[in-house]
């Protein structure tokens, strides 16, 4: 019997407290229709409640101390005024200082107070965070021409050398940035220094176009739109050959005509340097072959001039955009 009475008592308590819990009146305020940020210090307010507020009086505050009500007859906000309930209230002034703004709401009736708050970021005009153009330099120290290459699109990705997977971005009006490799899982926000994102990426797959997602946020907590930047790590040296119109490398009258043939899957040009050595005498020549279509061979003819008579040891080093090299050695017979 005692157990039965105890069970009945517990059931009654559960019902009573459940009724109290689920019957609790609540109120909240929505700023600017739920937007996270605004550039206007006059905002719209929406009062949300699970109860009938028709008999309540409504006030708002930005500091939880000074309270204002809206006089609909005068279309103005008045300090210590109480408004009749309305779902929407226009042009509430949150102040002019930039940053996070908290708006408090309370509903009053017969000494009863319902209370809550919400927030919005007030941001300056024209200072939204923007992720701008990529600045991508290879870390290959001995290759001075490895500057910006590609557009970072899937069709024309940024080509980088192994070990040089670095993201460098201009990030206007941004203070922190985050990256993702799948568009879902994001890194912790990191500080942006001097308006520049400088982030070493994790090891990317060789020869595969990889997307990297990046977003930034300013001091007011406003996020930029997400940019997707595509990279490819190039480990393949250019395919290059050196030939001559003759059966062998001949210099007639000190001149030798060479035919340079190059192709590369990722670079839009291949640089070459030629070193010619004869009895302690060396001569150097350099140039560039523009690859008109990636992966398709391009031919360029050059003439070596004023060569001394004799056998000249010759080395040609072909270098693609990120520093991969192909070397060709041969002898020129000059007479």
C-alpha positions, 0 to 999 in steps of 0.5 A, spaced: 500 500 500 505 504 501 509 503 495 502 504 491 501 511 495 508 513 493 508 511 486 501 515 486 505 521 489 510 521 484 506 521 478 502 527 481 508 531 482 511 529 475 504 532 472 504 538 476 512 540 475 511 538 468 505 542 467 509 548 470 515 547 466 511 546 459 506 552 461 512 557 463 511 564 459 517 566 455 519 572 451 524 574 446 526 579 441 528 578 434 533 584 431 532 586 424 529 579 422 534 575 425 540 578 421 547 577 424 549 584 422 547 591 420 550 597 417 544 601 420 544 603 427 536 603 426 533 596 427 527 593 427 525 589 433 520 583 433 517 580 439 516 573 440 512 569 445 509 563 447 503 567 450 498 572 449 501 579 450 495 583 448 495 585 456 502 586 457 506 593 456 513 592 452 520 596 453 527 595 450 534 597 452 541 596 450 544 596 457 539 593 461 538 599 465 535 605 461 528 602 458 524 605 452 518 604 449 515 606 442 509 611 442 505 609 435 501 615 435 508 620 435 512 614 431 518 616 436 521 612 442 521 615 449 525 613 455 521 610 461 515 610 456 511 603 456 508 601 449 502 597 448 504 590 445 505 590 437 509 584 434 514 589 430 517 595 432 521 600 427 527 604 428 530 602 434 537 606 435 542 601 438 547 607 438 553 609 433 559 605 436 561 599 431 561 592 434 556 587 437 550 590 440 545 587 445 538 589 445 534 587 451 526 586 451 521 586 457 514 585 458 510 588 464 503 586 467 501 587 474 508 586 477 510 580 472 516 581 468 518 577 462 525 578 460 530 576 454 535 579 450 538 578 443 544 581 439 546 584 432 553 586 429 553 593 427 558 594 422 561 600 418 559 601 411 564 599 406 568 595 410 565 588 409 571 582 410 573 580 403 578 575 400 581 578 394 586 576 389 591 570 391 599 572 391 602 565 391 610 564 390 614 558 390 619 557 395 624 555 390 629 560 392 633 559 386 628 560 381 626 568 381 620 567 376 616 563 380 611 568 381 603 568 381 601 563 376 594 560 375 587 563 377 586 558 382 580 555 378 579 548 377 580 549 370 586 553 371 589 552 378 595 555 382 601 550 381 606 549 386 612 545 387 612 540 393 614 543 399 611 550 397 604 548 398 602 555 401 596 560 401 597 567 400 591 571 400 590 579 400 584 579 405 581 586 406 578 588 412 579 582 415 582 580 422 581 572 422 581 566 417 579 559 417 580 554 412 577 547 410 579 541 405 572 539 405 568 545 405 565 542 412 570 541 417 573 548 418 580 550 422 580 554 428 580 562 426 587 564 425 590 572 426 591 575 419 597 580 419 598 586 415 592 584 411 595 578 408 593 571 409 599 566 409 598 559 411 602 553 409 597 548 407 597 540 409 601 536 404 597 536 398 596 530 393 601 530 387 598 532 380 591 532 383 587 538 383 585 539 390 580 545 392 582 549 399 576 553 402 577 559 406 573 564 409 575 570 414 571 574 419 572 582 421 573 585 428 565 585 428 564 578 427 562 578 420 564 573 416 566 573 408 563 569 403 567 562 402 572 562 397 574 556 393 581 556 391 584 550 387 591 547 387 596 542 384 602 540 386 607 539 380 612 534 381 613 532 374 619 535 370 618 538 363 619 533 357 624 537 353 629 535 347 635 538 343 636 537 336 639 540 330 638 540 323 644 536 321 646 529 323 650 532 329 651 538 333 655 542 328 658 550 329 659 552 322 663 559 322 662 559 329 654 559 329 650 553 331 643 552 330 639 548 335 631 546 335 628 546 342 622 542 343 618 542 350 612 540 353 609 541 360 602 538 363 601 544 368 606 550 366 605 555 361 612 556 359 619 553 360 625 557 361 632 554 359 639 556 360 645 554 356 652 553 358 658 552 353 665 550 356 671 550 352 678 550 355 676 554 361 672 558 357 664 559 358 659 562 355 651 563 357 645 564 354 638 563 357 631 564 354 624 562 355 619 557 351 612 559 351 607 553 351 601 555 347 597 549 350 599 545 356 601 538 354 602 539 347 610 540 345 612 547 342 618 548 338 623 554 338 629 555 334 635 558 337 642 560 334 649 560 338 653 565 335 661 566 335 663 560 338 670 558 338 673 552 334 674 545 337 669 541 341 664 545 346 661 541 352 654 544 352 649 543 358 641 545 357 637 546 363 630 546 362 626 549 368 618 549 369 614 554 372 615 551 379 622 549 378 622 542 376 628 541 371 630 537 365 637 537 363 640 535 356 648 534 355 651 534 348 658 536 345 658 541 339 663 540 334 665 547 332 670 549 326 
